[in-house]
Amino acid sequence: MNYVQQIKETITGAYEFTDKDKTVFKLKLLGRGEELFFQKDDRALVCDISARFAMIDPKTITKWDNGQKISDEERTEILVKIIELYKEAYKDSLQVFKQ
């Protein structure tokens, strides 16, 4: 959680989007494209991704930076939003990694 909060406080170069409800989202690939920073208003998380293969692992979407656990229903909503915004930001269609 400290890792995500530190990124949130120092992030630069993130894509920023505002939806019709005035919700602000931020998205940024981290490192070599192995992690993705996602922020919705004041809550943020980091999940596993492969930018090279345009794949995301939804099982790594588990907690917000404030420690609040993410439910299965909310995980699905977050995943849909990440896929939508990723396409807009990085021009690739994310596929969901399934084991």
Backbone bond lengths (Angstrom), bond angles and torsions (degrees), N, CA, C in turn:
res aa  C-N    CA-C-N  psi(-1)  N-CA   C-N-CA  omega(-1)  CA-C   N-CA-C  phi
1 M - - - 1.455 - - 1.523 110.71 -
2 N 1.328 117.11 -39.14 1.463 119.87 178.42 1.516 110.75 -61.83
3 Y 1.339 116.01 -37.21 1.461 122.07 178.58 1.529 110.30 -58.71
4 V 1.317 116.56 -47.89 1.463 121.42 -178.79 1.523 110.59 -66.60
5 Q 1.323 117.36 -41.80 1.468 120.55 179.19 1.523 110.94 -63.62
6 Q 1.322 116.68 -38.71 1.463 120.28 178.82 1.532 110.35 -64.35
7 I 1.324 116.63 -43.25 1.466 120.44 177.82 1.526 109.56 -61.96
8 K 1.321 116.15 -45.30 1.468 121.22 -178.15 1.527 111.23 -58.19
9 E 1.313 116.96 -39.04 1.465 121.51 -177.94 1.524 112.97 -75.53
10 T 1.323 117.56 -25.84 1.473 120.10 -173.29 1.525 113.67 -116.71
11 I 1.302 117.96 5.00 1.464 120.88 -172.79 1.529 112.07 -65.08
12 T 1.316 114.33 136.07 1.456 121.73 173.46 1.525 107.10 -135.33
13 G 1.293 116.64 154.18 1.452 120.86 176.53 1.518 115.19 73.78
14 A 1.317 117.44 15.47 1.470 120.36 178.59 1.526 109.41 -80.93
15 Y 1.313 115.27 149.23 1.462 119.68 171.31 1.525 107.16 -75.56
16 E 1.319 115.73 136.97 1.461 120.40 -179.20 1.524 109.30 -124.58
17 F 1.320 115.09 134.53 1.454 121.96 -178.28 1.522 109.21 -132.74
18 T 1.322 116.69 146.15 1.458 121.88 173.96 1.522 107.18 -125.72
19 D 1.340 116.49 125.77 1.464 118.65 -179.19 1.523 110.64 -88.55
20 K 1.311 116.03 -178.82 1.469 120.73 -175.89 1.519 113.01 -64.57
21 D 1.347 117.22 -21.66 1.461 121.51 177.57 1.525 112.64 -88.71
22 K 1.330 116.52 7.59 1.471 123.83 -179.85 1.531 112.93 71.52
23 T 1.337 117.25 17.28 1.454 121.34 174.53 1.519 107.81 -77.41
24 V 1.332 116.63 132.29 1.458 122.00 -179.08 1.521 109.27 -100.70
25 F 1.325 115.34 130.41 1.455 122.56 178.40 1.521 109.30 -120.28
26 K 1.336 116.29 144.76 1.455 121.62 173.35 1.516 107.82 -128.87
27 L 1.326 114.86 146.53 1.452 121.19 -176.92 1.519 108.34 -143.70
28 K 1.335 116.34 133.44 1.463 119.18 177.50 1.520 110.06 -156.64
29 L 1.331 115.08 132.58 1.454 120.72 172.28 1.514 108.46 -72.91
30 L 1.324 116.36 140.71 1.457 121.49 -179.70 1.524 109.94 -115.81
31 G 1.331 114.75 153.98 1.463 120.47 178.17 1.511 111.15 59.38
32 R 1.304 115.06 -129.60 1.469 121.21 179.17 1.523 111.46 -97.30
33 G 1.306 116.30 26.88 1.457 120.70 179.93 1.511 112.83 86.05
34 E 1.329 116.31 24.05 1.460 120.99 -179.71 1.521 112.41 -98.33
35 E 1.322 116.09 -11.20 1.463 121.57 177.54 1.516 108.45 -135.90
36 L 1.322 114.21 153.61 1.458 120.96 178.94 1.516 108.91 -128.43
37 F 1.323 116.40 127.02 1.458 122.74 173.98 1.519 107.00 -89.45
38 F 1.335 116.51 130.99 1.464 122.82 178.28 1.512 107.95 -132.65
39 Q 1.322 116.60 129.61 1.462 121.16 178.49 1.518 109.24 -128.84
40 K 1.330 114.77 134.97 1.467 122.34 175.07 1.516 106.07 -123.01
41 D 1.322 116.16 110.02 1.465 122.48 -173.77 1.522 109.73 52.00
42 D 1.332 119.00 -114.77 1.470 119.51 -175.28 1.530 113.31 -99.71
43 R 1.333 118.18 3.22 1.465 121.35 178.85 1.526 110.13 -107.51
44 A 1.329 116.03 143.35 1.464 119.76 -176.92 1.525 110.15 -140.76
45 L 1.330 114.59 162.73 1.458 121.58 176.10 1.522 108.88 -154.32
46 V 1.327 114.88 163.72 1.454 122.18 172.59 1.515 106.42 -124.88
47 C 1.339 116.48 132.48 1.459 120.94 178.74 1.527 109.65 -128.89
48 D 1.331 115.50 166.01 1.462 121.15 179.84 1.513 110.37 -82.38
49 I 1.336 113.53 140.97 1.455 120.97 -177.82 1.523 107.81 -151.34
50 S 1.289 116.37 157.75 1.456 121.19 169.27 1.518 106.41 -121.82
51 A 1.317 116.11 99.81 1.463 119.72 -179.85 1.532 109.74 -65.25
52 R 1.313 116.59 -33.03 1.474 120.90 -179.47 1.529 111.39 -60.23
53 F 1.337 116.07 -41.66 1.458 120.63 -178.17 1.530 112.54 -104.39
54 A 1.328 117.24 3.36 1.472 123.84 -179.57 1.528 110.96 52.83
55 M 1.353 114.63 54.48 1.462 120.94 179.96 1.523 109.94 -129.25
56 I 1.327 115.60 145.46 1.456 122.00 179.50 1.531 109.21 -126.98
57 D 1.319 116.14 142.78 1.459 121.62 178.48 1.529 108.79 -103.21
58 P 1.331 117.98 103.54 1.466 120.60 -177.30 1.527 113.62 -65.08
59 K 1.326 118.07 -21.38 1.465 120.98 -179.91 1.521 111.90 -66.25
60 T 1.331 117.21 -16.80 1.468 120.52 179.98 1.528 112.13 -91.12
61 I 1.314 117.43 0.45 1.468 122.44 174.44 1.525 106.16 -90.96
62 T 1.334 116.60 89.15 1.466 120.01 -170.02 1.526 114.78 -120.50
63 K 1.347 117.65 -37.66 1.468 121.26 -174.96 1.511 110.89 -144.38
64 W 1.333 114.09 147.36 1.460 120.69 169.86 1.523 107.98 -79.92
65 D 1.314 116.48 166.09 1.467 120.91 -179.25 1.521 113.16 -67.24
66 N 1.330 117.79 -15.33 1.466 120.48 177.16 1.534 111.73 -88.00
67 G 1.342 116.81 4.00 1.453 121.79 178.40 1.513 114.45 92.77
68 Q 1.319 117.11 -8.71 1.467 120.99 -178.73 1.532 109.75 -68.36
69 K 1.325 115.40 126.13 1.453 121.52 179.08 1.526 109.77 -71.43
70 I 1.327 116.20 143.73 1.457 122.34 -179.05 1.527 108.60 -96.85
71 S 1.327 116.31 124.81 1.467 121.26 179.50 1.531 109.70 -74.05
72 D 1.330 115.78 165.98 1.469 120.20 178.41 1.525 111.00 -60.69
73 E 1.326 116.36 -40.11 1.467 120.53 179.64 1.531 110.95 -64.64
74 E 1.328 115.96 -45.10 1.461 119.65 179.29 1.527 110.77 -66.82
75 R 1.340 117.53 -36.47 1.465 121.55 178.37 1.525 109.85 -58.84
76 T 1.325 116.01 -42.49 1.466 120.27 178.81 1.520 110.57 -62.62
77 E 1.333 117.62 -43.64 1.469 121.51 178.77 1.530 110.99 -62.82
78 I 1.325 116.78 -42.63 1.467 121.51 179.34 1.520 109.73 -64.06
79 L 1.323 116.89 -44.72 1.460 121.66 -179.21 1.529 111.14 -60.15
80 V 1.312 116.65 -44.88 1.466 121.04 178.49 1.537 109.81 -60.47
81 K 1.322 116.78 -43.39 1.470 120.83 -179.30 1.524 110.81 -66.70
82 I 1.331 117.54 -42.88 1.471 120.62 178.54 1.526 110.22 -60.52
83 I 1.321 117.29 -45.72 1.471 120.95 -179.80 1.525 110.43 -60.36
84 E 1.316 116.52 -42.92 1.475 121.68 179.20 1.533 111.23 -62.53
85 L 1.330 116.08 -49.59 1.461 119.99 -177.18 1.529 112.39 -71.56
86 Y 1.317 117.28 -35.09 1.464 121.44 178.90 1.525 110.16 -60.87
87 K 1.321 116.63 -42.58 1.464 121.62 178.34 1.527 110.12 -60.01
88 E 1.301 116.17 -42.76 1.462 121.18 -179.99 1.528 111.31 -68.39
89 A 1.328 117.11 -41.78 1.462 121.28 -175.84 1.521 112.91 -78.83
90 Y 1.320 116.45 -48.73 1.460 120.54 -170.44 1.526 113.91 -108.31
91 K 1.327 117.44 -0.76 1.470 123.91 175.23 1.523 114.01 65.18
92 D 1.330 118.23 16.42 1.458 122.65 176.04 1.517 109.84 -116.35
93 S 1.322 116.15 149.02 1.453 121.60 175.66 1.527 108.84 -92.34
94 L 1.323 116.62 112.84 1.468 121.01 179.24 1.512 110.33 -69.80
95 Q 1.311 115.18 137.57 1.456 122.48 172.91 1.519 107.73 -106.93
96 V 1.317 117.48 148.44 1.443 122.02 -180.00 1.527 109.54 -86.07
97 F 1.325 115.27 125.59 1.459 121.82 178.19 1.523 108.61 -73.50
98 K 1.327 116.66 125.01 1.458 121.34 -179.86 1.520 108.76 -121.35
99 Q 1.331 115.84 135.35 1.463 120.71 178.50 1.493 109.84 -105.78
